[in-house]
């Protein structure tokens, strides 16, 4: 799961969230919560608030209600990569080693532009790449 700080930065940069079963989200000052599954009533989803681990609070709410609350999406690695692809970028993620240190890299490519981002985890590197794309891609000639 990415950090709350990076999730907020992605949201502020324009990352849109369409809640789906299995998504994690949080409130600005809270612990992560889970969109558990869609109910049989199509416009409702079941959400689980895990702030009290001894007694999780599960309730039904509409997607629009969930998005109106001050929620922050905590995308998984596969969701971050899907967002990069949606914006027209190709990517590769791998381990990068120096003599004394290992870290992960995410290489993103679009047209003639190739950028490399490093992080302590694959999610960190990919999050930084997506954040750059959201903030800068439309400012380049080959952008969106």
C-alpha positions as CSV (number, residue, x, y, z in Angstrom):
1,X,0.0,0.0,0.0
2,X,1.3,3.5,-0.8
3,X,1.8,6.1,1.8
4,X,-1.0,8.5,2.8
5,X,1.3,11.4,1.7
6,X,1.8,10.0,-1.8
7,X,-1.9,9.1,-2.2
8,X,-2.8,12.7,-1.3
9,X,-0.3,14.0,-3.8
10,X,-1.7,11.7,-6.6
11,X,-5.3,12.9,-5.7
12,X,-4.2,16.6,-5.9
13,X,-2.4,15.9,-9.2
14,X,-5.7,14.8,-10.7
15,X,-5.8,11.0,-10.2
16,X,-9.5,9.9,-10.5
17,X,-10.9,7.1,-8.4
18,X,-13.8,4.9,-9.4
19,X,-14.3,2.7,-6.3
20,X,-14.3,-1.0,-7.0
21,X,-14.4,-4.1,-4.7
22,X,-11.0,-4.7,-3.2
23,X,-9.9,-1.0,-3.3
24,X,-8.3,0.4,-0.3
25,X,-8.9,4.0,0.8
26,X,-8.4,6.1,3.9
27,X,-9.6,9.3,5.5
28,X,-7.0,12.0,5.8
29,X,-6.2,11.3,9.4
30,X,-7.3,7.6,9.6
31,X,-6.3,4.1,9.0
32,X,-6.9,2.3,5.7
33,X,-10.4,1.1,4.9
34,X,-11.6,-1.5,2.4
35,X,-14.3,-1.4,-0.3
36,X,-15.3,-4.9,0.4
37,X,-17.8,-5.8,-2.3
38,X,-20.6,-4.5,-4.3
39,X,-24.0,-5.3,-2.9
40,X,-26.9,-6.8,-4.9
41,X,-28.3,-3.3,-5.0
42,X,-26.2,-2.0,-7.9
43,X,-25.6,1.6,-6.8
44,X,-24.4,0.6,-3.3
45,X,-21.1,-0.8,-2.2
46,X,-20.1,-2.3,1.1
47,X,-17.3,-0.5,2.9
48,X,-15.4,-1.7,5.9
49,X,-13.8,0.9,8.3
50,X,-10.9,-0.8,9.9
51,X,-10.0,2.0,12.3
52,X,-11.2,-0.1,15.3
53,X,-9.5,-3.5,14.6
54,X,-11.4,-5.2,17.4
55,X,-14.8,-4.3,15.8
56,X,-14.7,-3.4,12.1
57,X,-17.5,-1.1,11.0
58,X,-19.2,-2.3,7.8
59,X,-21.9,-0.3,6.1
60,X,-23.6,0.2,2.7
61,X,-23.2,3.5,0.9
62,X,-23.4,4.8,-2.6
63,X,-20.2,5.4,-4.6
64,X,-21.1,9.1,-4.8
65,X,-21.4,9.2,-1.0
66,X,-18.0,7.6,-0.6
67,X,-16.4,10.1,-3.0
68,X,-18.0,13.1,-1.3
69,X,-16.4,12.1,1.9
70,X,-12.8,13.2,2.3
71,X,-11.5,9.9,1.2
72,X,-8.1,9.2,-0.4
73,X,-7.6,6.2,-2.7
74,X,-4.6,4.0,-1.8
75,X,-4.0,2.2,-5.2
76,X,-2.3,-1.1,-5.4
77,X,0.8,-1.5,-7.7
78,X,-1.3,-3.1,-10.5
79,X,-3.7,-0.1,-10.4
80,X,-0.8,2.4,-10.5
81,X,0.6,0.7,-13.6
82,X,-2.8,0.6,-15.2
83,X,-3.1,4.4,-14.7
84,X,0.3,4.9,-16.4
85,X,-0.9,2.8,-19.4
86,X,-4.2,4.7,-19.6
87,X,-2.2,7.9,-20.0
88,X,-0.4,6.5,-23.0
89,X,2.9,5.6,-21.4
90,X,4.8,2.3,-21.5
91,X,6.7,1.1,-18.4
92,X,9.1,-1.4,-17.0
93,X,9.8,-2.0,-13.3
94,X,12.9,-3.8,-12.0
95,X,15.5,-4.0,-9.3
96,X,18.5,-1.7,-9.7
97,X,21.7,-2.5,-7.8
98,X,24.8,-0.6,-6.8
99,X,27.6,-2.1,-4.8
100,X,26.2,-1.1,-1.4
101,X,22.5,-0.5,-2.1
102,X,19.6,-2.0,-4.0
103,X,16.5,-0.1,-5.0
104,X,13.7,-0.4,-7.5
105,X,13.4,1.6,-10.7
106,X,10.4,2.4,-12.9
107,X,11.2,3.4,-16.5
108,X,8.4,5.2,-18.3
109,X,8.5,5.8,-22.1
110,X,6.2,7.8,-24.4
111,X,7.3,9.0,-27.9
112,X,10.8,10.3,-27.5
113,X,10.7,10.8,-23.8
114,X,12.2,8.2,-21.4
115,X,12.2,8.8,-17.7
116,X,13.6,6.8,-14.8
117,X,12.3,6.9,-11.2
118,X,13.8,5.1,-8.2
119,X,12.3,4.0,-4.9
120,X,12.8,1.7,-1.9
121,X,9.9,-0.4,-3.1
122,X,8.4,-1.0,-6.6
123,X,5.3,1.0,-5.4
124,X,7.4,4.0,-4.5
125,X,9.1,4.1,-7.9
126,X,5.9,3.6,-9.8
127,X,4.0,6.2,-7.7
128,X,6.7,8.8,-8.3
129,X,6.5,8.1,-12.1
130,X,2.7,8.4,-12.1
131,X,2.9,11.6,-10.1
132,X,5.3,13.1,-12.5
133,X,3.1,12.1,-15.5
134,X,0.0,13.6,-13.9
135,X,1.8,16.8,-13.2
136,X,3.9,17.2,-16.3
137,X,2.7,15.1,-19.2
138,X,0.3,17.7,-20.6
139,X,3.0,20.3,-20.5
140,X,5.1,18.5,-23.1
141,X,4.5,18.5,-26.9
142,X,4.0,14.7,-26.9
143,X,1.7,14.8,-23.9
144,X,-2.0,14.0,-23.5
